[in-house]
Amino acid sequence: MNVSFEQIDAVNAMLTVDIKREDFANDVNKEVAAMGVRHPLKGFRPGKAPKSLLMKFYGPSVTADVVDRMVGKAVYDYIRENKLHVLGEPLPNEDTKVDIMKDEEMTFKYDLGLAPAIELKLNKRINVPYYNIEVTDQMVDDAIAHDRKRLGTLVDGEVSDKESMLRGSLIQLDEQGNDMPEGIKVEHTVISPRYLADEEEAAKFVGVKVGDNIVFNPHKANNGNVAELSAMLNVDRNLAGDVKSDFRVTIEEIKVNQEAEMNEEFFKGVLGVETDVKDEAAFREAMRGMIAQANIPESNYRFTVDAQRILTDKAGELALPEEFLKRFLKLRREQDNKENTEVTVEEAQSMFKQLRWQLVKDHIAQELGVKVEKEDIDTAAFIFAQQQLSQYGIYNAPEDLVKQQAERYMQDERAFEMIQEHAIDNKFFAAVREAVKVNEKSISVEDFRKLYEKDEK
């Protein structure tokens, strides 16, 4: 057996494997004999069938398996031993035509897609911007207002607003607007205009007083949501969706949200029980710091966007074996029994863009010696858990609680893959920040958003 390599151009090559029958004949004979023992032919005891008969039954499939393994091993051994950086997998050349049962000498050709050479080296002459989002007084005011509502208490109110909780009695009306004697009646139900899906219906509950009668349509108000209708009307879910008539509600109680006072109890509720903040001025500064801290992930992500663009540009025009890659993707889709296997121009361009960045990223990671350890994954899981808890309104969560949540995410396969990917990116871009010149810039939140609008254009 002989393996030869032909470089067609910078990113395309061909491997040729020449094999003779004598190279695999003994292996075929051994496996055919073993098949006669494991799967004896009818009328013969295990291992006693004539070789010619065994070869007739098992020869073609065994020969195909043996040759496929032998040629495949030769191809991958050559790639590994010669340290070829291939893209995708070797694909059989369309000109390869052999008859494994008749030909004494066979030639198998494989097309290879090669990764382009990358010469990029990071240094302080490469400039990447890092945007610090400015925290304005308005942002602090909005955050404080949000927390005062969040930590407020419900008290009796005279007039309702959009945030109010109203309690009242419901009665179903007929088409003429009269009470239905046998209709649905609910003595006490709770309605909040804030949670009603239809704005027109929600507006009916704003500015009302105790004792007011309001005619509204629960089905329209809840956009036909069966769960919401079932709870409001106190009827079975199977029936709730069919109730589309108007109802009259008599308001019996109004609860309005009384914002939390700006005192030490409120400061601890927002900043954590261990805070030593005691006055409004210090609280505002602490809030400013919290908002700035919360903006860091946005700034970090923007750095990765800009770094990817700049480093890809610095790497230059990277040639790719485009036709090979499109053929590789098409074959993959055929193997997966996809209905549509054709690769569109848009799909190809997206694939090439992602691949170019991945090649640049892999090159830089190797140059900088980036390796992800277990502690990096643990840190990424901890940060991910903190962010998830914050989304549910749990700020400044105790470290033990965050660790428990992180461990739960690590047990979930999909979450773990995402966390691992974050850990790799965090380690990679941290190394990039050390290797290039980072130009820090202050920017308003409005201008920060415009950066992404510019990207889309």
Sine and cosine of phi, psi and omega as CSV:
sin_phi,cos_phi,sin_psi,cos_psi,sin_omega,cos_omega
0.00,0.00,0.63,-0.77,-0.01,-1.00
-0.70,-0.71,0.66,-0.75,0.03,-1.00
-0.87,-0.49,0.79,-0.61,0.01,-1.00
-0.79,-0.61,0.48,-0.88,-0.08,-1.00
-0.87,-0.49,0.73,-0.69,0.04,-1.00
-0.80,-0.61,0.86,-0.50,0.04,-1.00
-1.00,0.08,0.90,-0.43,-0.03,-1.00
-1.00,0.10,-0.74,0.68,0.14,-0.99
-0.46,-0.89,-0.24,-0.97,-0.10,-0.99
-0.88,0.48,-0.48,0.88,-0.10,-0.99
-0.80,-0.60,0.16,0.99,0.04,-1.00
-0.76,-0.65,0.65,-0.76,-0.01,-1.00
-0.50,-0.87,0.15,-0.99,0.03,-1.00
-0.68,-0.73,0.70,-0.71,0.12,-0.99
-0.96,-0.29,0.74,-0.67,0.02,-1.00
-0.89,-0.46,0.79,-0.62,0.03,-1.00
-0.91,-0.42,0.90,-0.43,0.07,-1.00
-0.99,-0.16,0.81,-0.58,-0.07,-1.00
-0.70,-0.71,0.61,-0.79,0.03,-1.00
-0.95,-0.33,0.38,-0.93,-0.03,-1.00
-0.87,0.50,-0.56,0.83,-0.01,-1.00
-0.90,0.44,-0.35,0.94,0.01,-1.00
-0.94,0.34,-0.46,0.89,-0.09,-1.00
-0.81,-0.59,-0.03,1.00,-0.08,-1.00
-0.85,0.52,-0.72,0.70,-0.02,-1.00
-0.88,0.47,-0.66,0.75,0.01,-1.00
-0.90,0.44,-0.64,0.77,0.02,-1.00
-0.89,0.45,-0.72,0.70,-0.02,-1.00
-0.87,0.49,-0.67,0.74,-0.01,-1.00
-0.90,0.43,-0.69,0.72,-0.05,-1.00
-0.95,0.30,-0.57,0.82,0.06,-1.00
-0.91,0.42,-0.67,0.74,0.04,-1.00
-0.89,0.46,-0.65,0.76,0.01,-1.00
-0.91,0.42,-0.59,0.81,0.05,-1.00
-0.90,0.44,-0.59,0.81,0.02,-1.00
-0.91,0.42,-0.43,0.90,0.04,-1.00
-0.99,0.12,-0.71,0.70,-0.06,-1.00
-0.96,0.29,-0.58,0.81,-0.04,-1.00
-0.75,-0.66,0.96,0.27,-0.06,-1.00
-0.87,0.49,0.58,-0.81,0.05,-1.00
-0.95,0.30,0.48,-0.88,-0.02,-1.00
-0.87,0.49,0.77,-0.64,0.01,-1.00
1.00,-0.09,-0.08,1.00,-0.01,-1.00
-0.80,-0.60,0.59,-0.81,0.11,-0.99
-0.96,0.28,0.38,-0.93,0.00,-1.00
-0.79,0.61,0.82,-0.57,0.06,-1.00
0.99,0.13,0.04,1.00,-0.07,-1.00
-0.96,-0.28,-0.05,1.00,0.01,-1.00
-0.95,0.30,0.56,-0.83,0.01,-1.00
-0.87,0.50,0.57,-0.82,-0.02,-1.00
-0.85,0.53,-0.64,0.76,-0.04,-1.00
-0.89,0.45,-0.61,0.79,-0.01,-1.00
-0.95,0.32,-0.66,0.75,0.05,-1.00
-0.88,0.48,-0.66,0.75,-0.02,-1.00
-0.91,0.41,-0.55,0.83,0.02,-1.00
-0.91,0.41,-0.66,0.75,-0.04,-1.00
-0.98,0.18,-0.72,0.69,-0.16,-0.99
-0.96,-0.29,-0.22,0.98,-0.10,-1.00
-0.82,0.57,-0.79,0.61,-0.07,-1.00
-0.86,0.51,-0.74,0.67,-0.06,-1.00
-0.94,0.35,-0.64,0.76,0.01,-1.00
-0.91,0.41,-0.69,0.73,0.00,-1.00
-0.87,0.49,-0.69,0.72,0.01,-1.00
-0.87,0.49,-0.69,0.73,0.00,-1.00
-0.91,0.42,-0.71,0.70,-0.04,-1.00
-0.90,0.44,-0.74,0.67,-0.01,-1.00
-0.90,0.44,-0.67,0.74,-0.01,-1.00
-0.88,0.48,-0.69,0.72,0.01,-1.00
-0.92,0.40,-0.67,0.74,-0.06,-1.00
-0.92,0.39,-0.71,0.71,-0.01,-1.00
-0.93,0.35,-0.69,0.73,0.01,-1.00
-0.86,0.51,-0.68,0.73,0.02,-1.00
-0.90,0.44,-0.64,0.77,0.00,-1.00
-0.89,0.45,-0.65,0.76,0.00,-1.00
-0.90,0.43,-0.76,0.64,-0.07,-1.00
-0.96,0.29,-0.51,0.86,0.09,-1.00
-0.90,0.43,-0.65,0.76,0.00,-1.00
-0.90,0.43,-0.69,0.72,0.01,-1.00
-0.87,0.49,-0.70,0.71,-0.03,-1.00
-0.93,0.37,-0.73,0.68,-0.07,-1.00
-0.92,0.39,-0.51,0.86,-0.02,-1.00
-0.99,-0.14,0.11,0.99,0.07,-1.00
0.78,0.62,0.73,0.68,0.06,-1.00
-0.98,0.18,0.77,-0.64,0.02,-1.00
-1.00,-0.04,1.00,-0.02,-0.08,-1.00
-1.00,-0.09,0.45,-0.89,0.07,-1.00
-0.96,-0.27,0.67,-0.74,-0.04,-1.00
0.92,0.39,-0.68,-0.73,0.02,-1.00
-0.72,-0.70,0.43,-0.90,0.07,-1.00
-0.85,0.53,0.70,-0.72,0.00,-1.00
-0.91,-0.41,0.72,-0.69,0.04,-1.00
-0.84,0.55,0.75,-0.66,0.04,-1.00
-0.92,0.39,0.66,-0.75,-0.09,-1.00
-0.92,0.40,-0.27,0.96,0.01,-1.00
-1.00,0.08,-0.12,0.99,-0.03,-1.00
-0.94,0.33,0.85,-0.52,0.03,-1.00
-0.63,-0.78,0.91,-0.42,0.00,-1.00
-0.68,-0.73,0.41,-0.91,0.13,-0.99
-0.88,-0.47,0.98,-0.20,-0.15,-0.99
-0.93,0.37,-0.32,0.95,-0.01,-1.00
-1.00,-0.04,-0.25,0.97,-0.06,-1.00
-0.88,-0.47,-0.66,0.75,-0.10,-1.00
-0.93,0.36,0.73,-0.68,0.08,-1.00
-0.99,0.12,-0.49,0.87,0.07,-1.00
-0.81,-0.58,0.71,-0.70,-0.08,-1.00
-0.74,-0.67,0.55,-0.84,0.04,-1.00
-0.81,-0.58,0.85,-0.53,0.04,-1.00
-0.93,-0.38,0.78,-0.62,0.00,-1.00
-0.90,-0.44,0.65,-0.76,-0.01,-1.00
-0.77,-0.63,0.75,-0.66,0.09,-1.00
-0.99,0.12,0.67,-0.74,0.04,-1.00
-0.86,-0.51,0.67,-0.74,0.17,-0.99
-0.98,-0.20,0.83,-0.56,-0.07,-1.00
-0.97,-0.24,0.60,-0.80,0.07,-1.00
-0.95,0.32,0.63,-0.77,0.02,-1.00
-0.94,0.33,0.46,-0.89,0.06,-1.00
-0.95,0.30,0.69,-0.72,0.01,-1.00
-0.86,-0.51,0.82,-0.58,-0.06,-1.00
-0.97,-0.23,0.02,1.00,-0.12,-0.99
-0.88,0.47,0.74,-0.67,0.12,-0.99
-0.78,-0.63,0.76,-0.64,-0.03,-1.00
-0.98,0.20,0.59,-0.80,0.05,-1.00
-0.40,-0.92,0.07,-1.00,-0.07,-1.00
-0.97,0.25,-0.04,1.00,0.09,-1.00
-0.99,0.13,-0.18,0.98,0.06,-1.00
-1.00,-0.01,0.87,-0.50,-0.05,-1.00
-0.97,-0.23,0.78,-0.62,0.06,-1.00
-0.79,-0.61,0.80,-0.60,-0.02,-1.00
-0.96,0.27,0.49,-0.87,0.13,-0.99
-0.73,-0.68,0.88,-0.48,-0.13,-0.99
-0.99,-0.14,0.87,-0.49,0.13,-0.99
-1.00,-0.05,0.88,-0.47,-0.05,-1.00
-0.97,0.24,0.82,-0.57,-0.02,-1.00
-0.93,0.36,0.68,-0.73,0.06,-1.00
-0.99,-0.15,0.92,-0.38,-0.05,-1.00
-1.00,-0.02,0.26,-0.96,0.07,-1.00
-0.87,0.50,-0.59,0.81,0.00,-1.00
-0.90,0.44,-0.64,0.77,0.03,-1.00
-0.89,0.45,-0.64,0.77,0.04,-1.00
-0.91,0.41,-0.71,0.71,0.01,-1.00
-0.86,0.51,-0.71,0.70,-0.02,-1.00
-0.89,0.45,-0.66,0.75,-0.01,-1.00
-0.91,0.42,-0.66,0.75,0.01,-1.00
-0.91,0.41,-0.68,0.73,0.01,-1.00
-0.87,0.49,-0.66,0.75,0.02,-1.00
-0.88,0.48,-0.71,0.70,-0.04,-1.00
-0.95,0.33,-0.54,0.84,0.04,-1.00
-0.91,0.41,-0.59,0.81,0.08,-1.00
-0.95,0.32,-0.68,0.73,-0.04,-1.00
-0.88,0.48,-0.63,0.78,-0.04,-1.00
-0.99,-0.16,0.19,0.98,0.02,-1.00
-0.96,0.27,0.02,-1.00,0.00,-1.00
-0.81,-0.59,0.47,-0.88,0.04,-1.00
-1.00,0.09,0.79,-0.61,0.03,-1.00
-0.76,-0.65,0.29,-0.96,0.04,-1.00
-0.89,0.45,0.67,-0.74,0.01,-1.00
-0.79,-0.61,0.42,-0.91,0.01,-1.00
-1.00,0.06,-0.64,0.77,-0.04,-1.00
-0.79,-0.61,0.69,-0.73,-0.04,-1.00
-0.99,0.16,0.45,-0.89,0.18,-0.98
-0.80,-0.59,-0.11,-0.99,-0.10,-1.00
-0.91,0.40,-0.42,0.91,-0.04,-1.00
-1.00,0.00,-0.07,1.00,-0.11,-0.99
-0.94,0.33,0.39,-0.92,0.17,-0.99
-0.94,-0.33,0.84,-0.55,-0.03,-1.00
-0.92,-0.39,0.68,-0.73,0.05,-1.00
-0.90,-0.44,0.68,-0.73,-0.03,-1.00
-0.28,-0.96,0.04,-1.00,0.01,-1.00
-0.96,-0.27,0.68,-0.73,-0.05,-1.00
-0.94,-0.34,0.56,-0.83,0.16,-0.99
-0.59,-0.80,0.68,-0.73,-0.04,-1.00
-0.97,0.25,0.61,-0.79,-0.01,-1.00
-0.93,-0.37,0.48,-0.88,0.09,-1.00
-1.00,0.07,-0.10,-0.99,-0.08,-1.00
-0.91,0.41,-0.38,0.92,0.02,-1.00
-1.00,0.01,0.00,1.00,0.02,-1.00
1.00,0.06,0.25,0.97,0.01,-1.00
-0.99,-0.13,0.41,-0.91,0.03,-1.00
-0.88,0.47,0.67,-0.74,0.07,-1.00
-1.00,-0.08,0.92,-0.38,-0.05,-1.00
-0.82,0.57,-0.61,0.79,-0.03,-1.00
-0.98,-0.20,0.23,0.97,-0.04,-1.00
-0.98,0.18,-0.05,-1.00,-0.02,-1.00
-0.97,0.26,0.75,-0.66,0.08,-1.00
-0.79,-0.62,0.71,-0.71,0.05,-1.00
-0.77,-0.63,0.87,-0.49,-0.07,-1.00
-0.94,0.35,-0.66,0.75,-0.02,-1.00
-0.68,-0.73,0.86,-0.50,0.10,-0.99
-0.68,-0.73,0.37,-0.93,-0.04,-1.00
-0.92,-0.40,0.75,-0.67,0.01,-1.00
-0.75,-0.66,0.73,-0.68,0.12,-0.99
-0.81,-0.58,0.85,-0.53,-0.01,-1.00
-0.85,0.52,-0.44,0.90,-0.01,-1.00
-0.88,0.48,-0.54,0.84,-0.10,-0.99
-0.99,-0.17,0.05,1.00,0.05,-1.00
-0.99,0.15,0.69,-0.73,-0.11,-0.99
-0.96,0.27,-0.53,0.85,-0.06,-1.00
-1.00,-0.09,0.84,-0.54,-0.08,-1.00
-0.91,0.42,-0.61,0.79,-0.01,-1.00
-0.90,0.44,-0.69,0.72,0.02,-1.00
-0.94,0.34,-0.63,0.77,0.00,-1.00
-0.88,0.48,-0.61,0.79,-0.04,-1.00
-0.88,0.47,-0.41,0.91,-0.01,-1.00
-0.91,0.41,-0.35,0.94,-0.07,-1.00
-0.98,-0.21,0.17,0.99,0.03,-1.00
-0.97,-0.23,0.78,-0.63,0.02,-1.00
1.00,0.09,0.32,0.95,0.01,-1.00
-0.99,-0.13,0.25,-0.97,-0.01,-1.00
-0.82,-0.57,0.24,-0.97,0.07,-1.00
-0.88,0.48,0.74,-0.67,-0.02,-1.00
0.99,-0.17,-0.28,0.96,0.02,-1.00
-0.93,0.37,0.55,-0.83,0.10,-1.00
-0.95,-0.31,0.76,-0.65,-0.05,-1.00
-0.81,-0.59,0.77,-0.63,0.10,-0.99
-0.99,-0.13,0.82,-0.57,0.01,-1.00
-0.54,-0.84,0.16,-0.99,-0.02,-1.00
-0.91,-0.42,0.96,-0.27,-0.03,-1.00
-0.84,0.54,-0.62,0.79,-0.02,-1.00
-0.89,0.45,-0.72,0.70,0.02,-1.00
-0.93,0.37,-0.65,0.76,-0.04,-1.00
-0.88,0.48,-0.56,0.83,-0.04,-1.00
-0.97,-0.25,0.22,0.97,0.04,-1.00
0.80,0.60,0.58,0.82,0.06,-1.00
0.95,0.31,0.19,0.98,-0.01,-1.00
-0.92,0.39,0.90,-0.43,-0.11,-0.99
-0.90,0.44,-0.65,0.76,-0.03,-1.00
-0.89,0.45,-0.70,0.72,-0.01,-1.00
-0.92,0.39,-0.67,0.74,0.01,-1.00
-0.90,0.44,-0.66,0.75,0.00,-1.00
-0.87,0.49,-0.67,0.74,-0.01,-1.00
-0.94,0.34,-0.67,0.74,-0.06,-1.00
-0.93,0.36,-0.66,0.75,-0.09,-1.00
-1.00,-0.10,-0.09,1.00,0.01,-1.00
0.84,0.54,0.73,0.68,0.04,-1.00
-0.79,-0.61,0.28,-0.96,0.00,-1.00
-0.89,0.45,0.57,-0.82,-0.02,-1.00
-0.85,0.53,-0.58,0.82,-0.02,-1.00
-0.90,0.43,-0.36,0.93,-0.03,-1.00
-0.97,-0.23,-0.43,0.90,-0.15,-0.99
-0.85,0.53,-0.64,0.77,-0.06,-1.00
-0.90,0.43,-0.36,0.93,-0.03,-1.00
-1.00,0.01,-0.13,0.99,-0.01,-1.00
-1.00,0.07,0.96,-0.28,-0.09,-1.00
-0.83,-0.55,0.14,0.99,-0.03,-1.00
-0.99,0.14,0.21,-0.98,0.07,-1.00
-0.97,0.22,0.37,-0.93,0.07,-1.00
-0.73,-0.68,0.44,-0.90,0.16,-0.99
-0.94,-0.34,0.76,-0.65,0.04,-1.00
-0.91,-0.42,0.74,-0.67,0.09,-1.00
-0.98,-0.19,0.89,-0.45,-0.07,-1.00
-0.96,0.29,0.85,-0.53,-0.04,-1.00
-0.95,-0.31,-0.39,0.92,-0.05,-1.00
-0.42,-0.91,0.64,-0.77,0.05,-1.00
-0.81,-0.59,0.82,-0.58,0.08,-1.00
-0.91,-0.41,0.80,-0.60,0.03,-1.00
-0.91,-0.42,0.43,-0.90,-0.02,-1.00
-0.99,0.12,0.86,-0.51,0.07,-1.00
-0.99,-0.11,0.89,-0.45,-0.07,-1.00
-0.87,0.50,0.55,-0.84,0.03,-1.00
-0.90,0.44,0.59,-0.81,0.04,-1.00
-0.97,0.24,0.47,-0.88,0.01,-1.00
-0.99,0.14,0.99,0.16,0.01,-1.00
-0.72,-0.70,-0.05,-1.00,-0.08,-1.00
-0.89,0.46,-0.57,0.82,0.04,-1.00
-0.88,0.48,-0.67,0.74,0.04,-1.00
-0.91,0.41,-0.69,0.72,-0.01,-1.00
-0.85,0.52,-0.67,0.74,0.01,-1.00
-0.93,0.36,-0.58,0.81,0.01,-1.00
-0.90,0.44,-0.53,0.85,-0.01,-1.00
-1.00,0.00,-0.72,0.70,-0.14,-0.99
-1.00,-0.06,-0.23,0.97,-0.06,-1.00
0.95,-0.32,0.48,-0.88,-0.11,-0.99
-0.91,0.41,-0.33,0.94,-0.06,-1.00
-1.00,0.05,-0.04,1.00,-0.04,-1.00
-0.91,0.41,0.53,-0.85,0.06,-1.00
-0.95,-0.30,0.24,0.97,0.02,-1.00
-0.94,0.33,0.75,-0.66,-0.08,-1.00
-0.79,-0.61,-0.18,0.98,0.00,-1.00
-0.71,-0.71,0.24,-0.97,-0.11,-0.99
-0.89,0.45,-0.63,0.78,-0.03,-1.00
-0.88,0.48,-0.73,0.69,0.01,-1.00
-0.92,0.40,-0.58,0.82,0.02,-1.00
-0.90,0.43,-0.68,0.73,0.01,-1.00
-0.88,0.47,-0.64,0.76,0.03,-1.00
-0.91,0.41,-0.63,0.77,0.04,-1.00
-0.90,0.44,-0.65,0.76,0.04,-1.00
-0.90,0.43,-0.63,0.77,0.03,-1.00
-0.86,0.50,-0.68,0.74,0.03,-1.00
-0.91,0.42,-0.63,0.78,0.02,-1.00
-0.90,0.43,-0.66,0.75,0.00,-1.00
-0.91,0.41,-0.67,0.74,0.03,-1.00
-0.88,0.48,-0.66,0.75,0.02,-1.00
-0.91,0.42,-0.64,0.77,0.00,-1.00
-0.92,0.39,-0.40,0.92,-0.01,-1.00
-0.99,0.11,-0.23,0.97,-0.06,-1.00
-0.85,0.52,-0.70,0.72,0.04,-1.00
-0.84,0.54,-0.58,0.81,0.04,-1.00
-0.91,0.42,-0.69,0.72,0.01,-1.00
-0.91,0.42,-0.65,0.76,0.01,-1.00
-0.90,0.44,-0.67,0.74,0.00,-1.00
-0.90,0.43,-0.65,0.76,0.01,-1.00
-0.89,0.45,-0.57,0.82,0.06,-1.00
-0.87,0.49,-0.65,0.76,-0.01,-1.00
-0.91,0.41,-0.59,0.81,0.03,-1.00
-0.90,0.44,-0.74,0.67,-0.03,-1.00
-0.93,0.36,-0.64,0.77,0.01,-1.00
-0.89,0.45,-0.67,0.74,0.02,-1.00
-0.87,0.49,-0.71,0.70,-0.01,-1.00
-0.90,0.44,-0.74,0.68,-0.08,-1.00
-0.93,0.37,-0.69,0.72,-0.04,-1.00
-0.94,0.34,-0.56,0.83,0.07,-1.00
-0.91,0.42,-0.66,0.75,0.05,-1.00
-0.89,0.45,-0.67,0.75,-0.02,-1.00
-0.91,0.43,-0.50,0.87,0.00,-1.00
-0.95,0.32,-0.30,0.96,0.04,-1.00
1.00,0.08,-0.06,-1.00,0.00,-1.00
-0.96,0.28,0.97,-0.24,-0.03,-1.00
-1.00,0.01,0.91,-0.40,0.04,-1.00
-0.94,0.34,0.60,-0.80,0.04,-1.00
-0.79,-0.62,0.47,-0.88,0.10,-1.00
-0.98,0.22,0.97,0.25,-0.21,-0.98
-0.89,0.46,-0.72,0.69,-0.02,-1.00
-0.90,0.44,-0.63,0.78,0.05,-1.00
-0.87,0.48,-0.71,0.70,-0.05,-1.00
-0.92,0.40,-0.63,0.78,0.04,-1.00
-0.91,0.41,-0.64,0.77,0.03,-1.00
-0.91,0.41,-0.65,0.76,0.02,-1.00
-0.88,0.48,-0.72,0.70,0.01,-1.00
-0.91,0.42,-0.65,0.76,0.01,-1.00
-0.88,0.47,-0.68,0.73,0.01,-1.00
-0.91,0.42,-0.62,0.78,0.05,-1.00
-0.87,0.50,-0.69,0.73,0.01,-1.00
-0.91,0.42,-0.61,0.79,0.04,-1.00
-0.91,0.42,-0.66,0.75,0.02,-1.00
-0.91,0.42,-0.53,0.85,0.01,-1.00
-1.00,0.06,0.10,1.00,0.01,-1.00
0.85,0.53,0.60,0.80,0.05,-1.00
-0.94,0.34,0.57,-0.82,-0.03,-1.00
-0.92,0.39,-0.69,0.72,0.01,-1.00
-0.92,-0.39,0.92,-0.40,-0.07,-1.00
-0.98,-0.20,-0.16,0.99,-0.04,-1.00
-0.94,0.35,0.58,-0.81,0.00,-1.00
-0.98,-0.21,0.89,-0.45,-0.02,-1.00
-0.97,0.26,0.25,-0.97,0.03,-1.00
-0.88,0.48,-0.68,0.74,-0.01,-1.00
-0.90,0.45,-0.68,0.73,0.02,-1.00
-0.89,0.45,-0.67,0.74,-0.01,-1.00
-0.90,0.44,-0.71,0.70,-0.01,-1.00
-0.89,0.45,-0.64,0.77,0.04,-1.00
-0.90,0.44,-0.68,0.73,0.02,-1.00
-0.89,0.46,-0.69,0.72,-0.02,-1.00
-0.90,0.43,-0.64,0.77,0.00,-1.00
-0.90,0.44,-0.72,0.69,0.00,-1.00
-0.90,0.43,-0.65,0.76,-0.03,-1.00
-0.92,0.39,-0.66,0.75,0.02,-1.00
-0.86,0.51,-0.70,0.71,0.01,-1.00
-0.91,0.41,-0.65,0.76,-0.01,-1.00
-0.89,0.46,-0.63,0.78,0.03,-1.00
-0.91,0.40,-0.68,0.73,0.04,-1.00
-0.89,0.45,-0.69,0.73,-0.02,-1.00
-0.89,0.46,-0.72,0.69,0.01,-1.00
-0.88,0.47,-0.65,0.76,0.01,-1.00
-0.89,0.46,-0.73,0.69,-0.02,-1.00
-0.91,0.41,-0.67,0.74,0.00,-1.00
-0.86,0.51,-0.64,0.77,0.03,-1.00
-0.94,0.35,-0.65,0.76,0.01,-1.00
-0.89,0.45,-0.62,0.78,-0.07,-1.00
-1.00,-0.03,-0.06,1.00,0.01,-1.00
0.92,0.39,0.62,0.78,-0.03,-1.00
-0.97,0.24,0.84,-0.53,0.06,-1.00
-0.72,-0.70,0.72,-0.69,-0.03,-1.00
-1.00,-0.08,0.84,-0.54,0.02,-1.00
-0.98,-0.20,0.15,-0.99,0.00,-1.00
-0.86,0.51,-0.63,0.78,-0.02,-1.00
-0.90,0.43,-0.50,0.86,0.06,-1.00
-0.92,0.40,-0.65,0.76,0.02,-1.00
-0.93,0.37,-0.64,0.77,0.02,-1.00
-0.88,0.47,-0.66,0.75,0.02,-1.00
-0.90,0.43,-0.68,0.74,0.02,-1.00
-0.89,0.46,-0.62,0.78,0.02,-1.00
-0.91,0.41,-0.64,0.77,0.01,-1.00
-0.89,0.45,-0.72,0.69,0.00,-1.00
-0.90,0.44,-0.67,0.74,0.01,-1.00
-0.88,0.48,-0.67,0.74,0.01,-1.00
-0.90,0.43,-0.65,0.76,0.05,-1.00
-0.86,0.51,-0.71,0.71,-0.03,-1.00
-0.90,0.43,-0.65,0.76,0.00,-1.00
-0.91,0.40,-0.67,0.75,0.02,-1.00
-0.90,0.43,-0.61,0.79,0.01,-1.00
-0.89,0.45,-0.58,0.81,0.01,-1.00
-0.90,0.43,-0.44,0.90,0.03,-1.00
-1.00,-0.07,0.23,0.97,0.06,-1.00
0.99,0.14,0.19,0.98,0.01,-1.00
-0.99,-0.14,1.00,-0.05,-0.02,-1.00
-0.99,-0.10,0.43,-0.90,0.02,-1.00
0.76,0.65,0.69,0.73,0.00,-1.00
-0.91,0.42,0.58,-0.81,0.04,-1.00
-0.84,0.54,0.53,-0.85,-0.06,-1.00
-0.85,0.53,-0.62,0.78,-0.01,-1.00
-0.89,0.46,-0.65,0.76,0.01,-1.00
-0.91,0.42,-0.68,0.73,0.00,-1.00
-0.89,0.45,-0.66,0.75,0.00,-1.00
-0.90,0.44,-0.65,0.76,0.02,-1.00
-0.88,0.47,-0.68,0.73,0.01,-1.00
-0.91,0.41,-0.65,0.76,0.01,-1.00
-0.88,0.48,-0.65,0.76,0.01,-1.00
-0.90,0.44,-0.60,0.80,0.04,-1.00
-0.90,0.45,-0.69,0.72,0.01,-1.00
-0.89,0.45,-0.58,0.81,-0.02,-1.00
-0.92,0.39,-0.38,0.92,0.02,-1.00
-0.99,0.13,-0.29,0.96,0.01,-1.00
-1.00,0.02,0.83,-0.55,-0.12,-0.99
-0.86,0.51,-0.73,0.69,-0.04,-1.00
-0.92,0.39,-0.69,0.72,0.01,-1.00
-0.90,0.44,-0.62,0.78,-0.01,-1.00
-0.89,0.45,-0.67,0.74,0.02,-1.00
-0.87,0.49,-0.66,0.75,0.01,-1.00
-0.92,0.40,-0.68,0.74,0.02,-1.00
-0.90,0.44,-0.67,0.74,0.02,-1.00
-0.89,0.47,-0.66,0.75,0.04,-1.00
-0.90,0.44,-0.64,0.76,0.06,-1.00
-0.89,0.46,-0.65,0.76,-0.01,-1.00
-0.89,0.46,-0.66,0.75,0.02,-1.00
-0.90,0.44,-0.73,0.69,0.00,-1.00
-0.90,0.44,-0.67,0.74,0.00,-1.00
-0.86,0.50,-0.71,0.70,-0.02,-1.00
-0.92,0.39,-0.65,0.76,-0.04,-1.00
-0.91,0.42,-0.79,0.61,-0.08,-1.00
-0.96,0.30,-0.40,0.92,0.12,-0.99
-0.91,0.41,-0.64,0.77,0.04,-1.00
-0.93,0.38,-0.62,0.79,0.03,-1.00
-0.89,0.45,-0.67,0.74,-0.01,-1.00
-0.87,0.49,-0.55,0.83,0.03,-1.00
-0.96,0.27,-0.48,0.88,-0.13,-0.99
-1.00,0.02,-0.44,0.90,-0.04,-1.00
-0.95,-0.31,0.06,-1.00,0.09,-1.00
-1.00,-0.02,0.86,-0.51,-0.02,-1.00
-0.99,-0.15,0.88,-0.48,0.02,-1.00
-0.99,-0.10,0.98,-0.22,0.00,-1.00
-0.98,0.19,0.70,-0.71,-0.02,-1.00
-0.69,-0.73,0.66,-0.76,0.12,-0.99
-1.00,0.06,0.63,-0.78,-0.08,-1.00
-0.52,-0.86,0.59,-0.81,0.06,-1.00
-0.96,0.28,0.38,-0.92,-0.02,-1.00
-0.90,0.45,-0.54,0.84,0.03,-1.00
-0.91,0.42,-0.73,0.69,0.01,-1.00
-0.93,0.36,-0.50,0.86,0.05,-1.00
-0.89,0.46,-0.67,0.74,0.01,-1.00
-0.92,0.39,-0.54,0.84,-0.01,-1.00
-0.92,0.40,-0.40,0.92,0.06,-1.00
-0.85,0.53,-0.64,0.77,-0.01,-1.00
-0.97,0.26,-0.54,0.84,0.08,-1.00
-0.89,0.46,-0.63,0.77,0.03,-1.00
-0.90,0.43,-0.62,0.78,0.02,-1.00
-0.86,0.50,-0.69,0.73,-0.04,-1.00
-0.90,0.44,-0.57,0.82,0.01,-1.00
-0.95,0.32,0.00,0.00,0.00,0.00
